[in-house]
Amino acid sequence: MGTNTINVDAQAKKFLALAKKYGVEKNFLFTTNFKQYLTLLKVAQNLENILKEEGNLTTKEYVKDRKNIYVHPALPEYRKTVESSAKVATVLMNIILKMKNNDKKEKNSIDKLKDDFIKAYKNKRAEFDDDLPDEIYPGD
């Protein structure tokens, strides 16, 4: 494999190691996005191989003996795939960093988010209690 070739296994191992470190390797959001990331990396690798074999340019002949030169159709698809995989990688990093569970004594991220939401809700209720009817505030 060349130096510029995408190494799918190495990329996968990096994300899995990080996910295991923070305890999110079995998180639904992580696993579904991770599968998508692996698929995109494999597609990019296949497109890269095609471009290496066939080159970045191609010719088409519309009129006899008159060839037109075009960018290989795999090149824009490769670019789109790499951009998509970068976006999914960003999502994976956000999932890992936001859902990490460093200290088992602390509440998990969902409980913390719920507590923060309730606090914000109560603060807003106190501020705007006169502005909205009671039906707007469920659970009181």
NORLINBEL-V385415 format. One record per residue. BURIAL is 1 if it has 16 or more other C-alpha atoms within 10 Angstrom, else 0. Layout:
burial-><BURIAL;BURIAL>
This chain:
burial-><0;0;0;0;0;1;0;1;0;0;0;0;0;0;1;1;0;1;1;0;0;1;1;1;1;0;0;0;0;1;1;0;1;1;0;1;1;1;0;1;1;1;1;1;1;0;1;1;0;1;1;0;0;0;0;0;0;0;0;0;0;0;0;0;0;0;0;0;0;0;0;1;0;1;1;0;0;1;0;0;1;1;0;1;1;0;0;1;1;0;1;1;1;0;1;1;0;0;1;1;1;0;0;0;0;0;0;0;0;0;0;0;0;0;0;0;0;0;0;0;0;0;0;0;1;0;0;0;0;0;0;0;0;0;0;0;0;0;0;0>
